[in-house]
Amino acid sequence: MTSFRQITSHLKRYRKAKIRGDTTKAEHFKKTIPKYDLKHLVKERFPTFVDALRELDDPLCLVNLFATL
């Protein structure tokens, strides 16, 4: 799991390498940008698929309400 702090520090290193003209390091940093995922938060909120389906009721009702207006 990556944090925003790791992502920002990675981008700082990329910018420094780019400014200094070190193209090999800059390309390496550009290719290896860490990805931030929210899987753990979704699993915490909806432990099972049935729980996720139950939560879809409210947004679908809102969409239907706006569609009728």
One Martini backbone bead per residue (centre of mass of N, CA, C, O) as a GRO file, in nm:
protein
   69
    1MET     BB    1   0.095   0.037   0.024
    2THR     BB    2   0.040   0.364  -0.062
    3SER     BB    3   0.116   0.695  -0.011
    4PHE     BB    4   0.112   1.029  -0.056
    5ARG     BB    5   0.402   1.071   0.038
    6GLN     BB    6   0.536   0.879  -0.168
    7ILE     BB    7   0.433   1.019  -0.420
    8THR     BB    8   0.554   1.303  -0.370
    9SER     BB    9   0.850   1.213  -0.347
   10HIS     BB   10   0.866   1.092  -0.628
   11LEU     BB   11   0.798   1.356  -0.782
   12LYS     BB   12   1.038   1.516  -0.677
   13ARG     BB   13   1.258   1.335  -0.799
   14TYR     BB   14   1.165   1.372  -1.090
   15ARG     BB   15   1.196   1.680  -1.108
   16LYS     BB   16   1.498   1.694  -1.038
   17ALA     BB   17   1.598   1.519  -1.273
   18LYS     BB   18   1.478   1.699  -1.496
   19ILE     BB   19   1.628   1.963  -1.424
   20ARG     BB   20   1.926   1.835  -1.436
   21GLY     BB   21   1.917   1.623  -1.699
   22ASP     BB   22   1.847   1.327  -1.597
   23THR     BB   23   1.705   1.106  -1.808
   24THR     BB   24   1.727   0.824  -1.680
   25LYS     BB   25   1.597   0.890  -1.407
   26ALA     BB   26   1.337   1.017  -1.515
   27GLU     BB   27   1.236   0.764  -1.663
   28HIS     BB   28   1.228   0.582  -1.416
   29PHE     BB   29   1.026   0.754  -1.249
   30LYS     BB   30   0.801   0.754  -1.465
   31LYS     BB   31   0.762   0.433  -1.467
   32THR     BB   32   0.757   0.421  -1.118
   33ILE     BB   33   0.479   0.505  -1.030
   34PRO     BB   34   0.287   0.507  -0.772
   35LYS     BB   35  -0.003   0.345  -0.663
   36TYR     BB   36  -0.332   0.423  -0.557
   37ASP     BB   37  -0.542   0.242  -0.336
   38LEU     BB   38  -0.899   0.150  -0.218
   39LYS     BB   39  -0.957  -0.146  -0.132
   40HIS     BB   40  -0.951  -0.141   0.182
   41LEU     BB   41  -1.195   0.055   0.213
   42VAL     BB   42  -1.409  -0.110   0.066
   43LYS     BB   43  -1.385  -0.368   0.241
   44GLU     BB   44  -1.461  -0.224   0.506
   45ARG     BB   45  -1.746  -0.122   0.412
   46PHE     BB   46  -1.772  -0.396   0.212
   47PRO     BB   47  -1.740  -0.722   0.291
   48THR     BB   48  -1.979  -0.781   0.097
   49PHE     BB   49  -2.172  -0.797  -0.184
   50VAL     BB   50  -2.447  -0.755  -0.048
   51ASP     BB   51  -2.379  -0.486   0.089
   52ALA     BB   52  -2.333  -0.331  -0.175
   53LEU     BB   53  -2.620  -0.373  -0.291
   54ARG     BB   54  -2.775  -0.230  -0.062
   55GLU     BB   55  -2.633   0.056  -0.114
   56LEU     BB   56  -2.759   0.105  -0.413
   57ASP     BB   57  -3.045   0.208  -0.355
   58ASP     BB   58  -3.008   0.516  -0.308
   59PRO     BB   59  -2.878   0.607  -0.581
   60LEU     BB   60  -3.106   0.492  -0.762
   61CYS     BB   61  -3.330   0.671  -0.650
   62LEU     BB   62  -3.200   0.941  -0.727
   63VAL     BB   63  -3.185   0.895  -1.031
   64ASN     BB   64  -3.489   0.857  -1.068
   65LEU     BB   65  -3.573   1.133  -0.962
   66PHE     BB   66  -3.413   1.304  -1.175
   67ALA     BB   67  -3.550   1.172  -1.425
   68THR     BB   68  -3.845   1.274  -1.355
   69LEU     BB   69  -3.763   1.586  -1.358
   0.00000   0.00000   0.00000
